[in-house]
Amino acid sequence: MDNLEKIDIIRNRMNTTYETAKHALEESNWEVVDALVFLEKEETSKKEEIFIRGNELVEKVKDLVRKGNVTKIKVKQDDKVLIEIPVTAGVVGALVAPQLAIIGAVAALVSKCTIEIERFNNEIYH
């Protein structure tokens, strides 16, 4: 199998760019399975978790949206996802209000929860 076929395999399985697929294969000595594992590890490193009390939930989500560079916010209790909100770049004001109302309702029902944050980052780390 030539390098282009390997890149195509990585691109199709991981829904990524040629550049990212090539970089992963180079880091993995052109082994397809190792490159897939490399990209999976890199993908999970873009997530972070914040443990928070229910009464602080709405303010924290507002702060995250305001700061930007967030693509998805999940509110979880234990391992159960209570709400998942995609965050579009440039979303402000009234567009966020319905989602904040839902988060407020969730916050009223839980005493402690976790916010899982996915950040978008198209950079390749060398």
C-alpha positions as CSV (number, residue, x, y, z in Angstrom):
1,M,0.0,0.0,0.0
2,D,1.5,3.4,-1.0
3,N,1.5,6.5,1.2
4,L,-1.4,8.2,-0.5
5,E,-3.6,5.2,0.1
6,K,-2.6,5.3,3.8
7,I,-3.4,9.0,4.0
8,D,-6.8,8.3,2.4
9,I,-7.6,5.6,5.0
10,I,-6.7,7.9,7.8
11,R,-8.7,10.8,6.3
12,N,-11.8,8.7,5.9
13,R,-11.7,7.0,9.3
14,M,-10.8,10.1,11.3
15,N,-12.6,12.8,9.1
16,T,-9.4,14.9,9.0
17,T,-7.3,16.8,6.5
18,Y,-4.5,15.5,4.3
19,E,-2.0,17.5,6.3
20,T,-3.2,16.1,9.6
21,A,-3.3,12.5,8.2
22,K,0.2,12.8,6.8
23,H,1.5,14.2,10.0
24,A,0.0,11.4,12.0
25,L,1.5,8.8,9.7
26,E,4.9,10.4,9.8
27,E,4.8,10.4,13.6
28,S,3.9,6.7,13.4
29,N,6.5,5.6,10.9
30,W,3.8,5.2,8.3
31,E,1.9,2.5,10.3
32,V,-1.8,3.1,9.8
33,V,-3.1,1.6,13.1
34,D,-0.4,3.6,15.0
35,A,-1.5,6.8,13.2
36,L,-5.1,6.2,14.2
37,V,-4.1,5.7,17.8
38,F,-2.0,8.9,17.6
39,L,-4.9,10.9,16.3
40,E,-7.3,9.5,18.9
41,K,-5.0,10.5,21.7
42,E,-4.6,14.0,20.2
43,E,-8.4,14.3,19.9
44,T,-9.0,13.5,23.5
45,S,-6.4,15.9,24.6
46,K,-8.5,18.8,23.2
47,K,-11.1,18.1,25.9
48,E,-11.0,19.3,29.4
49,E,-13.3,18.8,32.4
50,I,-14.3,21.2,35.1
51,F,-15.9,20.0,38.3
52,I,-18.5,22.5,39.5
53,R,-21.5,23.0,41.8
54,G,-24.9,23.3,40.2
55,N,-25.4,26.9,41.4
56,E,-22.2,28.0,39.5
57,L,-23.1,26.2,36.3
58,V,-24.8,29.0,34.3
59,E,-22.2,31.6,35.1
60,K,-19.4,29.2,34.1
61,V,-21.0,28.3,30.8
62,K,-21.6,32.0,30.0
63,D,-17.9,32.6,30.8
64,L,-16.8,29.8,28.5
65,V,-19.0,31.0,25.6
66,R,-17.8,34.6,26.1
67,K,-14.1,33.5,26.0
68,G,-14.6,31.6,22.7
69,N,-12.5,28.7,21.2
70,V,-15.2,26.2,22.5
71,T,-17.0,24.0,20.0
72,K,-19.1,21.8,22.4
73,I,-20.1,21.9,26.1
74,K,-21.4,18.8,27.9
75,V,-22.9,18.9,31.3
76,K,-22.5,15.6,33.0
77,Q,-23.3,14.1,36.4
78,D,-21.1,11.1,37.0
79,D,-20.8,9.5,33.6
80,K,-24.3,10.5,32.4
81,V,-24.6,13.4,29.9
82,L,-27.4,15.7,31.1
83,I,-27.1,18.2,28.3
84,E,-24.8,18.7,25.3
85,I,-24.6,22.1,23.6
86,P,-22.8,22.8,20.3
87,V,-21.3,26.3,20.5
88,T,-21.0,28.1,17.2
89,A,-18.2,30.7,16.9
90,G,-19.7,34.2,17.3
91,V,-22.8,33.1,19.1
92,V,-23.9,35.8,21.4
93,G,-26.9,37.3,23.2
94,A,-30.3,36.0,22.3
95,L,-29.0,33.0,20.5
96,V,-27.5,31.6,23.7
97,A,-30.4,32.5,25.9
98,P,-32.5,29.3,25.3
99,Q,-29.5,27.1,26.0
100,L,-28.8,29.0,29.2
101,A,-32.3,28.5,30.3
102,I,-32.0,24.8,29.9
103,I,-28.7,24.8,31.7
104,G,-30.3,26.8,34.5
105,A,-33.0,24.1,34.8
106,V,-30.3,21.4,34.9
107,A,-28.4,23.4,37.5
108,A,-31.5,23.5,39.8
109,L,-31.6,19.7,39.7
110,V,-28.0,18.8,40.5
111,S,-25.8,19.7,43.3
112,K,-22.5,18.8,41.7
113,C,-21.7,18.2,38.0
114,T,-18.9,18.2,35.5
115,I,-18.6,20.5,32.4
116,E,-16.7,18.8,29.6
117,I,-15.3,21.3,27.1
118,E,-14.3,20.6,23.6
119,R,-12.2,23.2,22.0
120,F,-11.6,23.5,18.3
121,N,-8.0,23.5,17.3
122,N,-7.0,22.8,13.8
123,E,-3.3,23.3,14.5
124,I,-0.9,20.4,14.0
125,Y,1.6,20.1,16.8
126,H,5.1,19.3,15.6
